[in-house]
Amino acid sequence: MRLGAHPDPAGALRTIAGFELNYDPADTEGRGWHHDRVRHLLGDEEPGEPVPDGPFAIACGLVHDYEFAEPKIMHAYFHHDAELVGRNMLLEGRFAILRFPMGVRVDAEVDEVRDRADGTRERTWGWSYRTLEHHLERGRLVYEVIKNLDTGRVEFVMTGVSSRARIPNPIVALGFGVFGRMTQTRFYRLAGRRLARLVAEIYAGAERPVPRRVGPGDVVVAPTD
């Protein structure tokens, strides 16, 4: 727990690189585990494969760079030029003046065409991360940009499985018990709204936000405030 931004994100990322997962991915059922799936409409394109510079392509770039996150709730430090899969990220949860550093690691990239239950097909791109040691939560979160190839509808879908981790600090544990789930669902809601707004603005001609460099080499922080 800190009172300001992390003083050495590059050093923290080196430390995180040695962390292991803080949970067993095969054990995510039962009491205390939340299973979430939240969808947000981003826009519409013509049916068929995504078009260059359309809502789908714009959203994919923003999701890659973690620009969809609500700045009042979460920031992330990471090596921008690193391969996506395996990318370590130092998340910085924000609550009032407090900052909570938490490590995650990108475990998969999604890039495929899928058949839907309604008979249509969808193009999907995204990625997921799993939580590491010393995180306040345990679990996995998947971020996907999805275009229905038959209707042209473009959506942002967040799918998560999570549970409270063991928190040694009793004050932090109490605060997380009271506000953790509320903040999590608020993050889902505001992330979708932010991404939809950014996609619309960029599609209309605004500049795309770029993660800000904050350390040596390619260390950046996102989202752009």
C-alpha positions, 0 to 999 in steps of 0.5 A, spaced: 500 500 500 502 506 498 500 514 498 503 515 491 505 512 484 510 507 484 517 510 485 520 504 481 516 501 476 522 498 472 524 495 478 517 492 480 517 489 473 523 485 474 521 483 481 514 481 478 518 476 473 520 472 478 513 471 481 508 465 480 501 464 480 497 465 487 492 460 485 490 453 482 487 455 475 483 448 476 480 450 483 476 456 481 469 454 483 465 454 490 464 459 495 468 466 494 469 465 487 465 470 482 464 468 475 463 475 471 461 476 463 460 483 461 458 486 454 459 493 452 457 495 445 462 499 441 459 500 434 457 497 428 461 496 421 458 493 415 458 485 415 464 481 413 471 481 416 473 488 420 475 494 416 481 498 417 481 503 421 474 501 423 471 500 430 474 493 431 481 495 429 481 501 433 478 498 439 483 492 438 489 497 439 486 500 445 485 494 448 492 492 447 495 498 450 490 497 456 487 504 454 480 502 456 481 502 464 478 507 468 484 512 470 480 513 477 480 506 479 486 502 475 493 504 472 498 499 469 506 499 468 509 494 463 514 494 457 510 496 451 515 493 446 515 486 450 511 480 446 504 480 449 503 473 451 508 473 457 507 480 458 508 482 466 504 488 468 504 492 475 497 494 476 496 499 481 489 499 484 487 506 486 482 508 492 482 515 494 489 517 496 491 510 496 495 505 491 495 498 491 501 495 487 499 488 484 502 483 479 499 480 473 502 476 467 498 475 460 497 468 459 494 468 452 492 471 446 485 470 442 485 471 435 480 467 432 473 466 428 468 462 432 461 460 431 455 462 435 449 459 438 445 463 434 448 461 427 452 467 426 460 467 426 464 472 430 471 475 429 475 475 436 481 478 438 484 479 445 488 477 451 487 475 458 492 475 464 492 471 471 494 474 478 501 473 481 503 472 488 501 478 493 495 480 489 489 482 492 485 477 488 486 471 485 483 469 478 483 470 471 480 476 466 479 476 459 478 482 455 476 481 448 473 485 442 468 481 438 465 483 431 459 479 429 461 478 421 453 477 420 451 483 423 457 488 423 456 489 431 462 490 435 462 489 442 467 489 448 467 483 452 470 482 459 470 475 462 473 474 469 473 469 474 476 471 481 476 471 489 479 474 494 486 472 496 489 472 503 491 479 505 496 479 511 494 486 513 488 486 517 486 494 515 487 492 507 483 486 508 477 489 511 477 495 506 477 490 501 472 486 504 467 492 504 469 495 497 473 490 493 467 487 489 463 494 489 470 496 485 470 490 481 463 491 478 464 499 477 471 497 473 467 493 469 462 498 467 466 504 467 472 500 462 466 499 457 464 506 457 471 509 456 472 504 451 466 506 447 467 513 448 474 513 445 473 508 439 467 513 437 472 519 438 478 516 434 473 514 429 471 521 428 478 523 427 481 524 434 488 522 436 489 515 439 491 516 446 498 512 447 501 510 454 506 514 457 513 512 458 515 513 465 522 509 466 528 506 462 527 503 455 520 501 454 516 502 460 510 505 460 504 507 464 496 506 461 491 508 461 492 516 459 489 520 464 
